[in-house]
Amino acid sequence: MGKRRKGREIVLQSMYASMISGSPLPDVLEDQLQRRESAPETAEFARQLAGKVKAHSADIDRWLKSLVTSSWDPDRLGSLEIVILSMGLAELRYSPDVPHPVVINEALDLTHRYCEGSAVGFVNGVLDKAAAEVAAGRATGEQT
């Protein structure tokens, strides 16, 4: 498993554990990184991604709601789907060095592994729409 893929998996599990336990995400993430004896590159990537999700959580939450309200009630989303979508949205908007197809494929891989099969198409549709918005915003020099 690649270092970034492993980092994304650790962030997913840490965000979910933080959501369930109420413990601060940085604390949960550090615990997970130590338990797994993560490679330095994996740990650094995981910290950066978790930091982006945490720093921009209000913006990501608003964006997620705007993306799903046209076809889905945001309150019906499962916790894991919310975590995966939040991670994907954070990478799409705040990691311009990561190609959009990579972000989407990684999110779909996590969805396949951790969610029900029907969630894959939904996550794909939401992230495709988000990627198009980001691309359009960058083309016009605006941030979406």
PyMOL commands that place a pseudoatom at each C-alpha (Angstrom):
pseudoatom trace, name=CA, resn=MET, resi=1, chain=A, elem=C, hetatm=0, pos=[0.000, 0.000, 0.000]
pseudoatom trace, name=CA, resn=GLY, resi=2, chain=A, elem=C, hetatm=0, pos=[1.364, 3.423, -0.953]
pseudoatom trace, name=CA, resn=LYS, resi=3, chain=A, elem=C, hetatm=0, pos=[2.348, 5.952, 1.686]
pseudoatom trace, name=CA, resn=ARG, resi=4, chain=A, elem=C, hetatm=0, pos=[-0.398, 8.426, 0.771]
pseudoatom trace, name=CA, resn=ARG, resi=5, chain=A, elem=C, hetatm=0, pos=[-3.022, 5.698, 0.500]
pseudoatom trace, name=CA, resn=LYS, resi=6, chain=A, elem=C, hetatm=0, pos=[-2.053, 4.454, 3.950]
pseudoatom trace, name=CA, resn=GLY, resi=7, chain=A, elem=C, hetatm=0, pos=[-2.131, 8.040, 5.221]
pseudoatom trace, name=CA, resn=ARG, resi=8, chain=A, elem=C, hetatm=0, pos=[-5.653, 8.533, 3.887]
pseudoatom trace, name=CA, resn=GLU, resi=9, chain=A, elem=C, hetatm=0, pos=[-6.787, 5.320, 5.556]
pseudoatom trace, name=CA, resn=ILE, resi=10, chain=A, elem=C, hetatm=0, pos=[-5.299, 6.432, 8.876]
pseudoatom trace, name=CA, resn=VAL, resi=11, chain=A, elem=C, hetatm=0, pos=[-7.002, 9.836, 8.565]
pseudoatom trace, name=CA, resn=LEU, resi=12, chain=A, elem=C, hetatm=0, pos=[-10.330, 8.143, 7.774]
pseudoatom trace, name=CA, resn=GLN, resi=13, chain=A, elem=C, hetatm=0, pos=[-10.077, 5.899, 10.804]
pseudoatom trace, name=CA, resn=SER, resi=14, chain=A, elem=C, hetatm=0, pos=[-8.900, 8.763, 13.015]
pseudoatom trace, name=CA, resn=MET, resi=15, chain=A, elem=C, hetatm=0, pos=[-11.673, 11.105, 11.902]
pseudoatom trace, name=CA, resn=TYR, resi=16, chain=A, elem=C, hetatm=0, pos=[-14.267, 8.411, 12.495]
pseudoatom trace, name=CA, resn=ALA, resi=17, chain=A, elem=C, hetatm=0, pos=[-12.842, 7.584, 15.937]
pseudoatom trace, name=CA, resn=SER, resi=18, chain=A, elem=C, hetatm=0, pos=[-12.751, 11.283, 16.822]
pseudoatom trace, name=CA, resn=MET, resi=19, chain=A, elem=C, hetatm=0, pos=[-16.358, 11.699, 15.693]
pseudoatom trace, name=CA, resn=ILE, resi=20, chain=A, elem=C, hetatm=0, pos=[-17.528, 8.737, 17.769]
pseudoatom trace, name=CA, resn=SER, resi=21, chain=A, elem=C, hetatm=0, pos=[-15.434, 9.374, 20.890]
pseudoatom trace, name=CA, resn=GLY, resi=22, chain=A, elem=C, hetatm=0, pos=[-15.457, 13.161, 20.947]
pseudoatom trace, name=CA, resn=SER, resi=23, chain=A, elem=C, hetatm=0, pos=[-11.676, 13.173, 21.320]
pseudoatom trace, name=CA, resn=PRO, resi=24, chain=A, elem=C, hetatm=0, pos=[-9.749, 15.864, 19.420]
pseudoatom trace, name=CA, resn=LEU, resi=25, chain=A, elem=C, hetatm=0, pos=[-8.721, 14.727, 15.938]
pseudoatom trace, name=CA, resn=PRO, resi=26, chain=A, elem=C, hetatm=0, pos=[-5.014, 15.612, 16.373]
pseudoatom trace, name=CA, resn=ASP, resi=27, chain=A, elem=C, hetatm=0, pos=[-4.830, 13.441, 19.491]
pseudoatom trace, name=CA, resn=VAL, resi=28, chain=A, elem=C, hetatm=0, pos=[-6.565, 10.489, 17.854]
pseudoatom trace, name=CA, resn=LEU, resi=29, chain=A, elem=C, hetatm=0, pos=[-4.417, 10.827, 14.737]
pseudoatom trace, name=CA, resn=GLU, resi=30, chain=A, elem=C, hetatm=0, pos=[-1.157, 10.864, 16.699]
pseudoatom trace, name=CA, resn=ASP, resi=31, chain=A, elem=C, hetatm=0, pos=[-2.284, 7.795, 18.633]
pseudoatom trace, name=CA, resn=GLN, resi=32, chain=A, elem=C, hetatm=0, pos=[-3.064, 5.960, 15.389]
pseudoatom trace, name=CA, resn=LEU, resi=33, chain=A, elem=C, hetatm=0, pos=[0.243, 6.972, 13.801]
pseudoatom trace, name=CA, resn=GLN, resi=34, chain=A, elem=C, hetatm=0, pos=[2.208, 5.733, 16.824]
pseudoatom trace, name=CA, resn=ARG, resi=35, chain=A, elem=C, hetatm=0, pos=[0.301, 2.453, 17.085]
pseudoatom trace, name=CA, resn=ARG, resi=36, chain=A, elem=C, hetatm=0, pos=[0.948, 1.681, 13.444]
pseudoatom trace, name=CA, resn=GLU, resi=37, chain=A, elem=C, hetatm=0, pos=[4.552, 2.803, 13.544]
pseudoatom trace, name=CA, resn=SER, resi=38, chain=A, elem=C, hetatm=0, pos=[3.848, 4.781, 10.382]
pseudoatom trace, name=CA, resn=ALA, resi=39, chain=A, elem=C, hetatm=0, pos=[6.615, 5.741, 8.013]
pseudoatom trace, name=CA, resn=PRO, resi=40, chain=A, elem=C, hetatm=0, pos=[7.614, 9.418, 8.323]
pseudoatom trace, name=CA, resn=GLU, resi=41, chain=A, elem=C, hetatm=0, pos=[6.204, 10.219, 4.852]
pseudoatom trace, name=CA, resn=THR, resi=42, chain=A, elem=C, hetatm=0, pos=[2.881, 8.569, 5.709]
pseudoatom trace, name=CA, resn=ALA, resi=43, chain=A, elem=C, hetatm=0, pos=[2.659, 10.394, 9.029]
pseudoatom trace, name=CA, resn=GLU, resi=44, chain=A, elem=C, hetatm=0, pos=[3.454, 13.754, 7.445]
pseudoatom trace, name=CA, resn=PHE, resi=45, chain=A, elem=C, hetatm=0, pos=[0.865, 13.299, 4.706]
pseudoatom trace, name=CA, resn=ALA, resi=46, chain=A, elem=C, hetatm=0, pos=[-1.760, 12.173, 7.240]
pseudoatom trace, name=CA, resn=ARG, resi=47, chain=A, elem=C, hetatm=0, pos=[-1.077, 15.183, 9.476]
pseudoatom trace, name=CA, resn=GLN, resi=48, chain=A, elem=C, hetatm=0, pos=[-1.323, 17.566, 6.531]
pseudoatom trace, name=CA, resn=LEU, resi=49, chain=A, elem=C, hetatm=0, pos=[-4.594, 16.063, 5.288]
pseudoatom trace, name=CA, resn=ALA, resi=50, chain=A, elem=C, hetatm=0, pos=[-6.157, 15.939, 8.754]
pseudoatom trace, name=CA, resn=GLY, resi=51, chain=A, elem=C, hetatm=0, pos=[-5.004, 19.522, 9.317]
pseudoatom trace, name=CA, resn=LYS, resi=52, chain=A, elem=C, hetatm=0, pos=[-6.701, 20.693, 6.129]
pseudoatom trace, name=CA, resn=VAL, resi=53, chain=A, elem=C, hetatm=0, pos=[-9.933, 18.936, 7.040]
pseudoatom trace, name=CA, resn=LYS, resi=54, chain=A, elem=C, hetatm=0, pos=[-9.871, 20.404, 10.561]
pseudoatom trace, name=CA, resn=ALA, resi=55, chain=A, elem=C, hetatm=0, pos=[-8.831, 23.932, 9.538]
pseudoatom trace, name=CA, resn=HIS, resi=56, chain=A, elem=C, hetatm=0, pos=[-11.491, 24.173, 6.843]
pseudoatom trace, name=CA, resn=SER, resi=57, chain=A, elem=C, hetatm=0, pos=[-14.233, 22.074, 8.419]
pseudoatom trace, name=CA, resn=ALA, resi=58, chain=A, elem=C, hetatm=0, pos=[-16.924, 24.787, 8.335]
pseudoatom trace, name=CA, resn=ASP, resi=59, chain=A, elem=C, hetatm=0, pos=[-16.235, 25.519, 4.662]
pseudoatom trace, name=CA, resn=ILE, resi=60, chain=A, elem=C, hetatm=0, pos=[-16.119, 21.812, 3.802]
pseudoatom trace, name=CA, resn=ASP, resi=61, chain=A, elem=C, hetatm=0, pos=[-19.399, 21.161, 5.646]
pseudoatom trace, name=CA, resn=ARG, resi=62, chain=A, elem=C, hetatm=0, pos=[-21.149, 24.004, 3.770]
pseudoatom trace, name=CA, resn=TRP, resi=63, chain=A, elem=C, hetatm=0, pos=[-19.736, 22.813, 0.465]
pseudoatom trace, name=CA, resn=LEU, resi=64, chain=A, elem=C, hetatm=0, pos=[-20.777, 19.225, 1.123]
pseudoatom trace, name=CA, resn=LYS, resi=65, chain=A, elem=C, hetatm=0, pos=[-24.333, 20.305, 1.950]
pseudoatom trace, name=CA, resn=SER, resi=66, chain=A, elem=C, hetatm=0, pos=[-24.531, 22.399, -1.216]
pseudoatom trace, name=CA, resn=LEU, resi=67, chain=A, elem=C, hetatm=0, pos=[-23.319, 19.469, -3.306]
pseudoatom trace, name=CA, resn=VAL, resi=68, chain=A, elem=C, hetatm=0, pos=[-25.790, 16.924, -1.953]
pseudoatom trace, name=CA, resn=THR, resi=69, chain=A, elem=C, hetatm=0, pos=[-28.955, 18.911, -1.221]
pseudoatom trace, name=CA, resn=SER, resi=70, chain=A, elem=C, hetatm=0, pos=[-30.130, 18.873, -4.811]
pseudoatom trace, name=CA, resn=SER, resi=71, chain=A, elem=C, hetatm=0, pos=[-30.438, 15.091, -4.825]
pseudoatom trace, name=CA, resn=TRP, resi=72, chain=A, elem=C, hetatm=0, pos=[-30.082, 13.883, -1.245]
pseudoatom trace, name=CA, resn=ASP, resi=73, chain=A, elem=C, hetatm=0, pos=[-30.876, 14.882, 2.311]
pseudoatom trace, name=CA, resn=PRO, resi=74, chain=A, elem=C, hetatm=0, pos=[-27.484, 15.563, 3.947]
pseudoatom trace, name=CA, resn=ASP, resi=75, chain=A, elem=C, hetatm=0, pos=[-28.805, 14.222, 7.254]
pseudoatom trace, name=CA, resn=ARG, resi=76, chain=A, elem=C, hetatm=0, pos=[-29.170, 10.779, 5.648]
pseudoatom trace, name=CA, resn=LEU, resi=77, chain=A, elem=C, hetatm=0, pos=[-25.458, 10.449, 4.941]
pseudoatom trace, name=CA, resn=GLY, resi=78, chain=A, elem=C, hetatm=0, pos=[-23.626, 7.854, 6.994]
pseudoatom trace, name=CA, resn=SER, resi=79, chain=A, elem=C, hetatm=0, pos=[-20.716, 8.867, 9.197]
pseudoatom trace, name=CA, resn=LEU, resi=80, chain=A, elem=C, hetatm=0, pos=[-18.134, 7.099, 7.045]
pseudoatom trace, name=CA, resn=GLU, resi=81, chain=A, elem=C, hetatm=0, pos=[-19.481, 8.662, 3.852]
pseudoatom trace, name=CA, resn=ILE, resi=82, chain=A, elem=C, hetatm=0, pos=[-19.272, 12.105, 5.487]
pseudoatom trace, name=CA, resn=VAL, resi=83, chain=A, elem=C, hetatm=0, pos=[-15.685, 11.462, 6.552]
pseudoatom trace, name=CA, resn=ILE, resi=84, chain=A, elem=C, hetatm=0, pos=[-14.648, 10.202, 3.103]
pseudoatom trace, name=CA, resn=LEU, resi=85, chain=A, elem=C, hetatm=0, pos=[-16.369, 13.077, 1.320]
pseudoatom trace, name=CA, resn=SER, resi=86, chain=A, elem=C, hetatm=0, pos=[-14.843, 15.620, 3.720]
pseudoatom trace, name=CA, resn=MET, resi=87, chain=A, elem=C, hetatm=0, pos=[-11.381, 14.236, 3.070]
pseudoatom trace, name=CA, resn=GLY, resi=88, chain=A, elem=C, hetatm=0, pos=[-11.961, 14.264, -0.684]
pseudoatom trace, name=CA, resn=LEU, resi=89, chain=A, elem=C, hetatm=0, pos=[-13.315, 17.816, -0.663]
pseudoatom trace, name=CA, resn=ALA, resi=90, chain=A, elem=C, hetatm=0, pos=[-10.364, 18.987, 1.422]
pseudoatom trace, name=CA, resn=GLU, resi=91, chain=A, elem=C, hetatm=0, pos=[-7.919, 17.471, -1.051]
pseudoatom trace, name=CA, resn=LEU, resi=92, chain=A, elem=C, hetatm=0, pos=[-9.773, 18.794, -4.088]
pseudoatom trace, name=CA, resn=ARG, resi=93, chain=A, elem=C, hetatm=0, pos=[-9.833, 22.354, -2.798]
pseudoatom trace, name=CA, resn=TYR, resi=94, chain=A, elem=C, hetatm=0, pos=[-6.698, 22.643, -0.677]
pseudoatom trace, name=CA, resn=SER, resi=95, chain=A, elem=C, hetatm=0, pos=[-4.220, 20.247, -2.328]
pseudoatom trace, name=CA, resn=PRO, resi=96, chain=A, elem=C, hetatm=0, pos=[-3.822, 21.564, -5.875]
pseudoatom trace, name=CA, resn=ASP, resi=97, chain=A, elem=C, hetatm=0, pos=[-0.768, 19.337, -6.343]
pseudoatom trace, name=CA, resn=VAL, resi=98, chain=A, elem=C, hetatm=0, pos=[-2.923, 16.179, -6.176]
pseudoatom trace, name=CA, resn=PRO, resi=99, chain=A, elem=C, hetatm=0, pos=[-4.717, 15.491, -9.485]
pseudoatom trace, name=CA, resn=HIS, resi=100, chain=A, elem=C, hetatm=0, pos=[-8.504, 15.345, -9.181]
pseudoatom trace, name=CA, resn=PRO, resi=101, chain=A, elem=C, hetatm=0, pos=[-8.767, 11.801, -10.600]
pseudoatom trace, name=CA, resn=VAL, resi=102, chain=A, elem=C, hetatm=0, pos=[-6.345, 10.588, -7.910]
pseudoatom trace, name=CA, resn=VAL, resi=103, chain=A, elem=C, hetatm=0, pos=[-8.420, 12.204, -5.144]
pseudoatom trace, name=CA, resn=ILE, resi=104, chain=A, elem=C, hetatm=0, pos=[-11.609, 10.659, -6.493]
pseudoatom trace, name=CA, resn=ASN, resi=105, chain=A, elem=C, hetatm=0, pos=[-10.093, 7.208, -7.041]
pseudoatom trace, name=CA, resn=GLU, resi=106, chain=A, elem=C, hetatm=0, pos=[-8.628, 7.153, -3.542]
pseudoatom trace, name=CA, resn=ALA, resi=107, chain=A, elem=C, hetatm=0, pos=[-11.984, 8.179, -2.045]
pseudoatom trace, name=CA, resn=LEU, resi=108, chain=A, elem=C, hetatm=0, pos=[-13.748, 5.480, -4.044]
pseudoatom trace, name=CA, resn=ASP, resi=109, chain=A, elem=C, hetatm=0, pos=[-11.252, 2.890, -2.841]
pseudoatom trace, name=CA, resn=LEU, resi=110, chain=A, elem=C, hetatm=0, pos=[-11.965, 3.866, 0.775]
pseudoatom trace, name=CA, resn=THR, resi=111, chain=A, elem=C, hetatm=0, pos=[-15.700, 3.792, 0.072]
pseudoatom trace, name=CA, resn=HIS, resi=112, chain=A, elem=C, hetatm=0, pos=[-15.426, 0.281, -1.413]
pseudoatom trace, name=CA, resn=ARG, resi=113, chain=A, elem=C, hetatm=0, pos=[-13.517, -0.905, 1.645]
pseudoatom trace, name=CA, resn=TYR, resi=114, chain=A, elem=C, hetatm=0, pos=[-15.537, 0.733, 4.405]
pseudoatom trace, name=CA, resn=CYS, resi=115, chain=A, elem=C, hetatm=0, pos=[-19.067, 1.487, 3.156]
pseudoatom trace, name=CA, resn=GLU, resi=116, chain=A, elem=C, hetatm=0, pos=[-22.006, -0.271, 1.570]
pseudoatom trace, name=CA, resn=GLY, resi=117, chain=A, elem=C, hetatm=0, pos=[-21.797, -0.844, -2.166]
pseudoatom trace, name=CA, resn=SER, resi=118, chain=A, elem=C, hetatm=0, pos=[-24.489, 1.705, -2.964]
pseudoatom trace, name=CA, resn=ALA, resi=119, chain=A, elem=C, hetatm=0, pos=[-22.347, 4.473, -1.460]
pseudoatom trace, name=CA, resn=VAL, resi=120, chain=A, elem=C, hetatm=0, pos=[-19.682, 4.202, -4.161]
pseudoatom trace, name=CA, resn=GLY, resi=121, chain=A, elem=C, hetatm=0, pos=[-21.784, 5.757, -6.910]
pseudoatom trace, name=CA, resn=PHE, resi=122, chain=A, elem=C, hetatm=0, pos=[-22.967, 8.499, -4.604]
pseudoatom trace, name=CA, resn=VAL, resi=123, chain=A, elem=C, hetatm=0, pos=[-19.447, 9.421, -3.452]
pseudoatom trace, name=CA, resn=ASN, resi=124, chain=A, elem=C, hetatm=0, pos=[-18.261, 9.351, -7.065]
pseudoatom trace, name=CA, resn=GLY, resi=125, chain=A, elem=C, hetatm=0, pos=[-21.057, 11.687, -8.179]
pseudoatom trace, name=CA, resn=VAL, resi=126, chain=A, elem=C, hetatm=0, pos=[-20.483, 14.183, -5.373]
pseudoatom trace, name=CA, resn=LEU, resi=127, chain=A, elem=C, hetatm=0, pos=[-16.717, 14.307, -5.871]
pseudoatom trace, name=CA, resn=ASP, resi=128, chain=A, elem=C, hetatm=0, pos=[-17.041, 14.548, -9.672]
pseudoatom trace, name=CA, resn=LYS, resi=129, chain=A, elem=C, hetatm=0, pos=[-19.313, 17.565, -9.219]
pseudoatom trace, name=CA, resn=ALA, resi=130, chain=A, elem=C, hetatm=0, pos=[-16.917, 19.091, -6.681]
pseudoatom trace, name=CA, resn=ALA, resi=131, chain=A, elem=C, hetatm=0, pos=[-13.914, 18.548, -8.956]
pseudoatom trace, name=CA, resn=ALA, resi=132, chain=A, elem=C, hetatm=0, pos=[-15.750, 20.298, -11.806]
pseudoatom trace, name=CA, resn=GLU, resi=133, chain=A, elem=C, hetatm=0, pos=[-16.486, 23.258, -9.513]
pseudoatom trace, name=CA, resn=VAL, resi=134, chain=A, elem=C, hetatm=0, pos=[-12.854, 23.481, -8.406]
pseudoatom trace, name=CA, resn=ALA, resi=135, chain=A, elem=C, hetatm=0, pos=[-11.609, 23.261, -11.996]
pseudoatom trace, name=CA, resn=ALA, resi=136, chain=A, elem=C, hetatm=0, pos=[-14.047, 25.967, -13.114]
pseudoatom trace, name=CA, resn=GLY, resi=137, chain=A, elem=C, hetatm=0, pos=[-12.996, 28.181, -10.214]
pseudoatom trace, name=CA, resn=ARG, resi=138, chain=A, elem=C, hetatm=0, pos=[-9.313, 27.769, -10.991]
pseudoatom trace, name=CA, resn=ALA, resi=139, chain=A, elem=C, hetatm=0, pos=[-9.934, 28.497, -14.686]
pseudoatom trace, name=CA, resn=THR, resi=140, chain=A, elem=C, hetatm=0, pos=[-11.548, 31.816, -13.757]
pseudoatom trace, name=CA, resn=GLY, resi=141, chain=A, elem=C, hetatm=0, pos=[-9.074, 32.557, -10.966]
pseudoatom trace, name=CA, resn=GLU, resi=142, chain=A, elem=C, hetatm=0, pos=[-11.697, 32.164, -8.223]
pseudoatom trace, name=CA, resn=GLN, resi=143, chain=A, elem=C, hetatm=0, pos=[-11.816, 29.785, -5.323]
pseudoatom trace, name=CA, resn=THR, resi=144, chain=A, elem=C, hetatm=0, pos=[-15.023, 27.795, -5.279]
for i in range(1, 144): cmd.bond("trace and resi %d" % i, "trace and resi %d" % (i + 1))
show_as sticks, trace
zoom trace
